[in-house]
Amino acid sequence: MNITSFAQRLTLLASLFLATSQVQAAIAIPAPPQLAAKSYVLMDAASGQVLVENNGDQRLPPASLTKLMTAYIGTLKIRSGEIGEQDPVPISEHAWRNGGAASGGSTMFLPLNSQVPVDALLHGIIIQSGNDASIALGEYIAGSEEAFADLMNKTAQQLDLQNSHFMNATGLPDPEHYSSAHDMAKLARAIITVDPAHYAIYAQKDYTWNNIKQGNRNLLLYRDKTVDGLKTGHTAEAGYCLVASAVRDGTRLIAAVFGTASESARAAETQKLLTYGFRFFESKTFYQKNQELAQAKVWKGASEQVKIGLAQDLTLTLPKGQLEKLQAGLVIDPLLVAPLAQGATVGKVELKLDGQVVHTANLVALEAVAEGSLFHRLWDAIRLFFFELFN
């Protein structure tokens, strides 16, 4: 193989046009709506891109949006096998007194000293917003609500929720209990993607326990058939809050809205945000994780080539009309030397719009390459010397 031509091939930015015909100019995108809310974020669920935000990282009381974290941890524990959906959970005096009917807050009406399956508690948390169910599940998982709050904060760190801190499982007011619209959108994205089976609970419009039927407070479930979650929240301090998600034409958006004036206002303002996003933005997955995109030269290896691709799906969201103008290209490191670990960075994918890079993602080795024989390593060392000398 001619080394010079090989190097040129490796360093070539291979422009892969996504449209075969002449592209049209992107449609005009109006300014996003100004919501009557303290803070809000609109996020594309596939890419995690924030499309619209206003005070998105402001730390605010999340009220019962807190229960998104409580339920998320519960489903993680089920998935890991640490707890079972039919495990009987005792309802302690603390859960009953601080979250039950006697508390005056949202409740599942769980009797003191009764035993309730984990699955029922999840429904009570998500649909009925039961404070008693939230406390009981937290106690069952961690031993106490205080220990569960510590677990909530550790999980928040794992999800990179930089403006969240939890003091309880319910969202009842506490000066050190806060979150942000951006963080809640991130949490909603994790809930949707990690455990789709349990996410289906968020779309249920009502739930009955102990012969008491309660409706889901998310009004958008009744008004917009594309909405399938997630959770409302309200305290006097927080105002009316909502995290909602919807899917249209294969695109899922997440809206997080904090601090509106009423139950109807939080639904209306959130609907404005979702409508704007679906009308003026679109998403495309360019490459899927672990998909072989190319093969790269490896020096001094048992194999001279390595398959390369992406560790995560490459999805981008842009104003409508711009995706078809994008060019995607691969930039591959021409000096990959064995041993090469699976997952090692070997280059990058660039997405360009009008000649400007708008997004990059690391290319990784999809397989490991061990060192070659002594003779092969010595021969490649000579070839590599001249390769670097003339390039």
N, C-alpha and C positions, 0 to 999 in steps of 0.2 A: 504494500500500500504506500502511496506517495504521502510522506509525512506532512508536507506543506499543504497539500490539498485537504488532507484529513483535518488539520488544524483549522483551515478555513471553514470546513463544514461544521466543526464543533462550535466555533465562535460566531457562526452566522445567526442572526436574529431572524428566525424563520417566520415571516409574516403569514399568518393563516387568516385570510379574509373570511369573515363570518357571513358575508352576503355576496352573492355572485353578480348581482345587478347593481346599477348605479344607486347609491343610497340617497334617500330623501332627507331634507333638512329636518332636524328634530322639532317637535311641536313646542310652542311657547309654553313655559311652565309658570303659572302664576305664583305669587307669594303664598305660603301656607296660611291657613286660617289662624286668627288670633283667638285663642280660647279663653273663656272666662274661668280660669283656673290658676292656681299658684304655680304649677309645674306640670310639664307633660313631655312625653317622648313618643315618637312613632318609629318602630324598628321593623326591618325586614327579618323574618324568622330564619330564613335559610342562611343568609350571610351574616346576620348580626349587625348590619349597617344601620346607623341611626339616620333616618330620612328627615325627620323634623324634631326639633327640641326647643324647649323654653325652660330655663332654669332646671334642666334635666338632672343635674348633679347636686341640687340643693337638698340638704338634709331636712326632712320633714317627718312628722309623725305619720306612720303608715296605717294606723288603726288595724282593721281586720285583714288588710292585705298581708299582714304578718303571717296569717294562716297559710299563705302560699308556701312559705318556708316550712311550717309545721307539717303540712301534708306532703311536701316534697321529701322531707327526711323520712317520713313514714313509708312512702313508696320505695325509697332507697333501701330501707331496712327489710322490706318484704322481698325485694329483688335479690338482696344478698343472702336471704334465708335466715336472718337474725330473728325475725318475727314472722308469724303466719297470719294470713288474712282472717282466719277463724279463731285465733287466739282470744280467750276471754280476758278482758281488761277490767280490773276492779275500779269502781268509781269512788275515789277517796272523798273524805270530808272537804279537803282543800278544793278539789275539782268541783264538788257540789256547791260549796258555799260561795266560791269566788267565780264560778261560771255557770251555775245552775239557775233554776227559776228564781231562787231567793236573791240572786245578785242584781236582777233588773236589766241585765244585758242580753245580748243574743245568746240563745241556749238551745240545746238539743233536748232539754227536759229529762236528763238522765237521773234516775232515782239513786239516792245515797246507798252505797254498799252493793249496788247491782253489778253485774258483770256483762260487758258489751263486747261483741267481736270487733277486732281491728277494722275490718271492712266497713262495718256500720259506723264506726267512729270517723273514718275517712269521709264517708258520705255526709255525716253530720257536720264535719268541719267545712267541707267544700260547698255543700248546697245550703245547709242551714246556718252556717257560720257559728256553730256552737262553741262558746267559750269552754263549757264543761268538757266537751269532746276533745278540744285542743289540749287542755291541761291533762286530761286522763291519758291521752296518747303520749304526751311528753313524759309523764311520770312512768309509763310502762316502758318506754324506750330507754330513758336515762336514769330512772330512780327518783328524780324530783324535777320540778319545773325549773329550778335554778340550774341544775346540771344539764337539762335539755337546752336551756338558753345558751349555755356554753357551747354545746354541740351545734346550735344554730349559727353561732358566730364563727366557729371553725368551718362550717359548710359555706358560709358567706365568703370567707377568705378563699376557699377552693374555687368558688365561682367568680372571684375577682369583683365582689361587690364592695367597692371602695368607700361607699358612703352609707353603709348599713351597720347597725349595732342593735342587738336584740336583748331584751331583759326578761321577756316572758313569751309564752307560746300563743298568746291571744291577740296582742296589739293594744291591750289596755294601757292607758297613758303612763309614761315614765319619762323623766327628763333625759335619760340615757338610751331611750328606745327610739330609733329613727331609721329611715331609709330614704331612697330617692326614686324618682320616676325611672331613671336610667337603670338603676339596680333592679327594680321590680320587673322591668322589661327583660333584663338578662335572666332573672330567675324564672320568669314565665317561659322564656325560650328553652331553658334547661328542662322544665317540667314537660313541655311539649315534645321535645326530641328524645329525652332519656327513656320515658316510659309512656308510649302512646296508649297502651291499654288502660292505665289508670287515668290518663288525661281525659278519657271519655266521660268520666264522672262530672267534669266541669260543664258539660253541655246539658246535664239533666236539669229539668225545670222545677222539679219538686222531689221531696223525699219524705217518707212517713216512718216514724219510729215511735214505738209505744202508743200507737193509735193517734199520734199527733202529726198531721201533714203540714209541712212548711214549704213555701215556694222559694225558688232561687231569686235573690234580690237583683240579679243582673238583668235589667230590663231589655238589653240588646238581644238576649236570647229569644225574646218574644217578638221583637220588632224586625230583626234581620236574620234570615235563615242561614247566612254565611258565617255568623258568629257562633263559636262553639266553646267559649270560656271567656274569662277565667274567674275573677273574684272581685267583690265589692268591699268597701270599708267605710266606716263612719264613726267619728267621735266629734264632740264639740270643738276640740282643738284641731283635729285633722281636716274637718269638713267632710265632704262626700268625695270618695276616691273610687277609682275603677281601673282594673287591668283587664283588657279585652283582647281577644284574638279572633281573626276571621280568615277564611280562605276563599279566594275567587280566581278562577282560571289558573289554578295550580300555584298561585302565589299566596303565601301566608304572611300577614302583617300582625304586629303586636302594638297595642296602644296602652300607655300607662298615663293616667291623669290623676293628679292630686289636687285637693282643695277646691272643689266646686261648691256651689251654694245649696244644692238640693239633690234629691234622688233623681228627679227628672233631668236636672241640669247636667249631672255627671254622665248620664246616658247620651244626652243630646250633644254635648261637647266631644265625647269620645267618638260618637258617630261621625262628626265633622272630620275628625282626624283620619279615621279609617277611609271615609269616602274620598278625601283628598289623596291619600296614598294610593288607593287602587285606581283612581282616575288618571293620575299623572306619572306613576312609576311602574316599572316592570323589572322582573328578575330573570336571570338565566344562569344555569349551571353549565360552565364551560367544560370542566373536566371533573370526573369523579375520583374520589380517593382510591389509591392502589391501582388505578388504571395505567397501563403502560403507555407512556407518551413518546418515548424514544429510547435508544440505547446509547450509552456513553462509553468512550474509551477509558480503560483502566490500565495504568502502567504497573508492571512488576506483579501482576496478579495471576492466580491460577486460571482465571478467565480474562480474556481481553476486553470483554464487554460487560456492562451491567445495565439491567432494566431500570428505568427511572420514571418517576411519576410524582404524585402528591400525597401527603399524609392526610389531608382533609379535602373535601369537595371544594372546588373553586367556583363560588357563586358570587355574582355581582348584581347590584340593583342600581338602576340609573333612571333619569327621566325618560319617558317613552320617546322612542325615535333615536336614542343614542346608542342602544345596545348593538344595533345593526351596523353602526359605524366603527365599532371597536375592532382593533387588530390584536391578535394574541401571538406571542412569540416565546421561544425558549432560548435562554442564555445558559449554556452548559460550561462548566469549568473544564478546560482542556487538560488540566494537570492533576487528575485523580490518581492517587497512588495507593495500591493495596498495602496492608489490609484495609478494607473498606467495610464498615458496619452497615447493616440494614438500618435504614432510617437516616443515614448521614446526609447532610446537605451537599448537593452536587451542582447546584445552579439555581435558576429562578425562572418562573413564568412571569412575563410582563404583559399587561393589558394596556393598550394605548388608545387614546381618543384624540384625534386631530394632532397626532405626533407627540402628545404628552402622556407620560405614564400615569395612569389613574389607579392602578392596583398591581401589587406584586405578591407572589407566593413562592415559597421555597420548593424547589425540586429536590426529591430525596431518592436515595437508592432503595429500590424495592426488594433487594436481596443483598446478602453479604458476599463479599469477594475476598477469599483468603490469599495469602502470599503465594506466589508461584515458586517454582524450583529455583535453586541457586543459579543455575545457568540462565534461566529466563530473567531473573532479577538483574543479573550482570548485563545481559544483552539489552534489556530495556533501559538500564542506567546509561548506557552508551547512546542509545537512540534518543533518550530524554535530554541528554546533554546537548545534542545537536538541534533538537526540537526547540529548546529554550534559547539556544544561540541565535537561531535564524527567525525567531518569531517574537 
